[in-house]
């Protein structure tokens, strides 16, 4: 595989790592969290989590899948790029 593929995967991995860290910190834990600082803890519905929390969950899962795909892609690239010993 070409070298630009590895650089693209590394940049994507760094970006998704930072975004995933931010998204995880925004989740509300047992005692609140950083999401309550931005108004996420103010609105709560009787059915469970609010729409904002559900969207935050979806974004976190999506970024996590991209992060995992970058790691798998880099692993495959390394396996193909390095000669077999």
C-alpha positions in Angstrom: 0.0 0.0 0.0 1.2 3.6 -0.6 2.8 5.7 2.1 0.0 8.3 1.9 -2.4 5.7 3.3 -0.4 5.4 6.5 -0.1 9.2 6.9 -3.9 9.5 6.4 -4.6 6.8 8.9 -2.2 8.4 11.5 -3.8 11.8 11.1 -7.3 10.3 11.3 -6.3 8.3 14.4 -5.0 11.4 16.2 -8.0 13.5 15.4 -10.5 10.8 16.3 -8.6 10.1 19.6 -8.9 13.8 20.6 -12.6 14.0 19.6 -13.4 10.7 21.3 -11.7 11.9 24.5 -13.8 15.1 24.4 -17.0 13.2 23.7 -16.4 10.8 26.6 -15.7 13.7 29.0 -19.0 15.3 27.9 -21.0 12.2 29.0 -22.9 12.5 32.3 -21.8 10.0 34.9 -23.5 9.1 38.2 -22.8 12.5 39.8 -23.1 14.7 36.7 -20.2 15.5 34.5 -18.9 18.0 32.1 -22.1 17.8 30.2 -23.9 19.4 33.1 -21.6 22.4 32.8 -23.0 23.1 29.3 -26.7 22.7 30.2 -27.0 19.0 29.5 -27.9 18.2 33.1 -30.7 20.8 33.3 -33.2 19.1 31.0 -34.2 15.6 31.8 -37.2 13.7 30.6 -39.2 11.1 32.5 -38.5 8.4 29.8 -34.8 8.4 30.4 -32.0 10.3 28.8 -32.7 13.5 26.8 -32.3 13.9 23.0 -28.9 15.6 23.6 -27.6 12.6 25.5 -28.9 10.2 22.8 -27.2 12.2 20.1 -24.0 12.4 22.2 -24.1 8.6 22.5 -24.5 8.2 18.7 -21.6 10.5 18.0 -19.4 8.7 20.5 -20.2 5.4 19.0 -19.6 6.7 15.4 -16.3 8.3 16.3 -15.3 5.1 18.2 -16.0 3.0 15.1 -13.9 5.3 12.9 -11.1 5.2 15.6 -11.2 1.4 15.6 -11.2 1.2 11.8 -8.1 3.5 11.8 -6.3 1.1 14.1 -7.2 -1.9 12.0 -6.2 -0.1 8.9 -2.8 0.8 10.3 -2.3 -2.8 11.5 -3.1 -4.2 8.0 -0.8 -1.6 6.4 2.1 -2.5 8.7 1.6 -6.2 8.0 1.7 -5.6 4.3 4.4 -3.0 4.3 6.9 -4.9 6.4 8.6 -7.9 4.8 7.9 -11.3 6.2 10.6 -12.6 8.4 
